Amino acid sequence: MPDSRDRAAPDEPRSPWLRGGFVLAAAFVGFVTVIGAAIAVGADTSREDDPTATVRTPGARTSAPAAPGGADCPQLADDVRDVPDSAPADVTWTLYGSVALPASEAAGPAVTDGDVARCYARTPLGALLATSQISVRYLAAGDWLAVTRAQTVGAGRDAYISDRRAAERTAPPDAGAGGAVHGQIAGFRFVTYHDTTAVIQTVWRFPDGRMQAATTTVLWRDGDWRLEYPAAPVAPTPVDSLAGYAEWGGV
């Protein structure tokens, strides 16, 4: 999501979460009128270095062992280290609000506490599921603050929390009315994968056929994948087709 310091056009709402085309291509349900595509968080600037891990791209392979998803998380079965370049098998899709989100018994999320869905395998699939789940939930959840505090990190997180609280206090009562348009996951591709960092591009498709690609980064912190919210996120980009992406979606 673009930094709150970005300039709005004179006829646009000042709050970034009330601008059409500004918020995630998923579900800021009840808070924005039109759901755009701007969860895009940029390249990792605060990664944890791990000398035993290697940076790799789709098709690469490493023998590093998988780790459990946190001290209070169950051990997950997924240990596949290949970066997927096609739709992963054994993934189920469930509507969260009106957005279909993926999950896997082998790769997570293994634990759901209210709006927080956590405990992902330390694997490429675990990272893909984490970015798909968290990037929607921290925007769309009724308890978005719990999700944001528990599952996001980065230099821009505190500003997001502060600005969103302020926007909610000043938003008109009917700010969420008017038939929100929700994007759905349509495809993905890995930019890079590291045992502590995954950069993934996700394509979101809207009912009118528009598609936008958002780049997100998840970092392995405290035994689980967490979404990075940097100080200067990268804006999403329109795409004309799924060429170069793995087609993937629940609706």
CORNOR-V842118 format. One record per residue. N is the residue number from 1. PHI is phi as a letter, one per 40 degrees, with the letter a starting at -180 (999 if undefined). D_CENTER is the distance of its C-alpha to the mean C-alpha in Angstrom with 2 decimals. Layout:
BEGIN
n=N phi=PHI d_center=D_CENTER
n=N phi=PHI d_center=D_CENTER
END
This chain:
BEGIN
n=1 phi=999 d_center=10.48
n=2 phi=d d_center=14.05
n=3 phi=d d_center=16.18
n=4 phi=c d_center=18.34
n=5 phi=c d_center=21.33
n=6 phi=d d_center=20.86
n=7 phi=c d_center=23.86
n=8 phi=c d_center=23.83
n=9 phi=c d_center=26.44
n=10 phi=d d_center=29.46
n=11 phi=c d_center=28.73
n=12 phi=c d_center=25.05
n=13 phi=d d_center=24.12
n=14 phi=c d_center=23.71
n=15 phi=c d_center=20.65
n=16 phi=c d_center=17.49
n=17 phi=c d_center=16.00
n=18 phi=b d_center=19.09
n=19 phi=c d_center=19.14
n=20 phi=c d_center=18.58
n=21 phi=g d_center=16.45
n=22 phi=b d_center=14.84
n=23 phi=b d_center=12.01
n=24 phi=d d_center=8.81
n=25 phi=c d_center=10.10
n=26 phi=a d_center=9.64
n=27 phi=a d_center=11.47
n=28 phi=c d_center=12.81
n=29 phi=c d_center=15.60
n=30 phi=g d_center=18.93
n=31 phi=b d_center=18.01
n=32 phi=b d_center=17.84
n=33 phi=c d_center=20.17
n=34 phi=b d_center=18.27
n=35 phi=c d_center=14.55
n=36 phi=c d_center=13.88
n=37 phi=a d_center=11.06
n=38 phi=a d_center=10.26
n=39 phi=c d_center=6.82
n=40 phi=d d_center=8.00
n=41 phi=b d_center=8.42
n=42 phi=c d_center=11.42
n=43 phi=c d_center=13.29
n=44 phi=c d_center=13.84
n=45 phi=b d_center=16.75
n=46 phi=b d_center=17.03
n=47 phi=c d_center=16.77
n=48 phi=c d_center=19.14
n=49 phi=c d_center=21.78
n=50 phi=b d_center=23.06
n=51 phi=c d_center=26.30
n=52 phi=c d_center=26.20
n=53 phi=b d_center=22.98
n=54 phi=b d_center=22.84
n=55 phi=c d_center=20.55
n=56 phi=a d_center=20.43
n=57 phi=b d_center=19.36
n=58 phi=d d_center=19.24
n=59 phi=g d_center=22.52
n=60 phi=c d_center=23.18
n=61 phi=a d_center=23.92
n=62 phi=b d_center=24.46
n=63 phi=c d_center=26.45
n=64 phi=d d_center=24.75
n=65 phi=c d_center=24.63
n=66 phi=c d_center=21.58
n=67 phi=b d_center=21.23
n=68 phi=c d_center=20.71
n=69 phi=c d_center=17.56
n=70 phi=h d_center=19.37
n=71 phi=c d_center=22.89
n=72 phi=b d_center=22.56
n=73 phi=b d_center=20.43
n=74 phi=c d_center=22.33
n=75 phi=c d_center=22.83
n=76 phi=c d_center=20.72
n=77 phi=c d_center=22.57
n=78 phi=c d_center=20.23
n=79 phi=b d_center=21.75
n=80 phi=c d_center=21.17
n=81 phi=c d_center=20.62
n=82 phi=c d_center=20.55
n=83 phi=c d_center=17.50
n=84 phi=c d_center=17.14
n=85 phi=b d_center=18.22
n=86 phi=a d_center=18.63
n=87 phi=d d_center=17.19
n=88 phi=c d_center=17.24
n=89 phi=c d_center=20.03
n=90 phi=f d_center=20.19
n=91 phi=b d_center=16.82
n=92 phi=b d_center=17.24
n=93 phi=b d_center=15.44
n=94 phi=b d_center=15.82
n=95 phi=c d_center=15.51
n=96 phi=b d_center=13.64
n=97 phi=g d_center=15.66
n=98 phi=b d_center=15.91
n=99 phi=b d_center=12.61
n=100 phi=c d_center=12.92
n=101 phi=b d_center=10.55
n=102 phi=c d_center=11.67
n=103 phi=a d_center=13.45
n=104 phi=a d_center=16.23
n=105 phi=c d_center=19.24
n=106 phi=c d_center=19.46
n=107 phi=b d_center=15.97
n=108 phi=h d_center=14.43
n=109 phi=c d_center=13.42
n=110 phi=c d_center=17.07
n=111 phi=b d_center=17.36
n=112 phi=b d_center=16.38
n=113 phi=b d_center=17.82
n=114 phi=g d_center=17.72
n=115 phi=c d_center=14.25
n=116 phi=c d_center=12.98
n=117 phi=b d_center=12.14
n=118 phi=b d_center=12.75
n=119 phi=g d_center=14.85
n=120 phi=b d_center=13.46
n=121 phi=c d_center=15.84
n=122 phi=c d_center=16.16
n=123 phi=a d_center=16.05
n=124 phi=d d_center=14.18
n=125 phi=c d_center=13.46
n=126 phi=d d_center=12.33
n=127 phi=c d_center=9.80
n=128 phi=c d_center=8.63
n=129 phi=c d_center=8.64
n=130 phi=c d_center=6.95
n=131 phi=c d_center=3.67
n=132 phi=c d_center=4.56
n=133 phi=c d_center=6.04
n=134 phi=c d_center=4.89
n=135 phi=c d_center=2.64
n=136 phi=c d_center=5.91
n=137 phi=c d_center=8.15
n=138 phi=c d_center=8.42
n=139 phi=c d_center=9.48
n=140 phi=c d_center=11.37
n=141 phi=c d_center=12.92
n=142 phi=d d_center=16.60
n=143 phi=b d_center=16.34
n=144 phi=c d_center=13.34
n=145 phi=c d_center=15.27
n=146 phi=c d_center=15.44
n=147 phi=c d_center=11.73
n=148 phi=c d_center=11.36
n=149 phi=c d_center=14.42
n=150 phi=c d_center=13.78
n=151 phi=b d_center=10.28
n=152 phi=b d_center=9.72
n=153 phi=b d_center=12.28
n=154 phi=h d_center=13.72
n=155 phi=c d_center=16.47
n=156 phi=c d_center=14.88
n=157 phi=c d_center=13.74
n=158 phi=c d_center=17.27
n=159 phi=c d_center=17.87
n=160 phi=c d_center=14.89
n=161 phi=c d_center=16.33
n=162 phi=c d_center=19.80
n=163 phi=c d_center=19.25
n=164 phi=c d_center=17.45
n=165 phi=d d_center=20.26
n=166 phi=c d_center=22.78
n=167 phi=c d_center=21.42
n=168 phi=c d_center=21.55
n=169 phi=c d_center=25.06
n=170 phi=b d_center=26.31
n=171 phi=c d_center=24.64
n=172 phi=c d_center=27.29
n=173 phi=d d_center=27.44
n=174 phi=c d_center=26.73
n=175 phi=c d_center=23.69
n=176 phi=c d_center=21.59
n=177 phi=c d_center=24.38
n=178 phi=h d_center=25.12
n=179 phi=g d_center=23.10
n=180 phi=c d_center=19.41
n=181 phi=b d_center=18.02
n=182 phi=b d_center=14.80
n=183 phi=c d_center=12.94
n=184 phi=b d_center=12.18
n=185 phi=c d_center=10.51
n=186 phi=b d_center=13.50
n=187 phi=a d_center=13.02
n=188 phi=a d_center=11.56
n=189 phi=a d_center=13.27
n=190 phi=c d_center=13.17
n=191 phi=c d_center=14.44
n=192 phi=a d_center=15.49
n=193 phi=b d_center=15.35
n=194 phi=a d_center=17.12
n=195 phi=c d_center=17.70
n=196 phi=b d_center=16.12
n=197 phi=a d_center=13.56
n=198 phi=b d_center=11.43
n=199 phi=b d_center=10.54
n=200 phi=b d_center=9.08
n=201 phi=b d_center=9.61
n=202 phi=b d_center=8.40
n=203 phi=c d_center=11.17
n=204 phi=b d_center=11.24
n=205 phi=b d_center=14.80
n=206 phi=b d_center=16.68
n=207 phi=d d_center=19.92
n=208 phi=c d_center=22.04
n=209 phi=g d_center=20.88
n=210 phi=c d_center=18.99
n=211 phi=b d_center=16.05
n=212 phi=b d_center=13.70
n=213 phi=b d_center=11.70
n=214 phi=b d_center=8.83
n=215 phi=c d_center=8.68
n=216 phi=b d_center=6.12
n=217 phi=b d_center=7.96
n=218 phi=b d_center=8.12
n=219 phi=b d_center=11.64
n=220 phi=c d_center=14.05
n=221 phi=b d_center=15.63
n=222 phi=f d_center=18.21
n=223 phi=g d_center=17.87
n=224 phi=a d_center=14.19
n=225 phi=c d_center=10.82
n=226 phi=b d_center=9.27
n=227 phi=c d_center=6.56
n=228 phi=c d_center=8.96
n=229 phi=b d_center=10.01
n=230 phi=c d_center=13.08
n=231 phi=c d_center=16.14
n=232 phi=b d_center=16.01
n=233 phi=c d_center=12.67
n=234 phi=c d_center=13.28
n=235 phi=c d_center=13.66
n=236 phi=c d_center=12.45
n=237 phi=b d_center=15.42
n=238 phi=c d_center=17.29
n=239 phi=b d_center=18.06
n=240 phi=c d_center=21.17
n=241 phi=a d_center=20.56
n=242 phi=c d_center=18.59
n=243 phi=d d_center=21.09
n=244 phi=g d_center=19.67
n=245 phi=b d_center=16.58
n=246 phi=c d_center=16.64
n=247 phi=c d_center=16.95
n=248 phi=a d_center=14.80
n=249 phi=i d_center=14.23
n=250 phi=b d_center=15.65
n=251 phi=b d_center=17.67
END
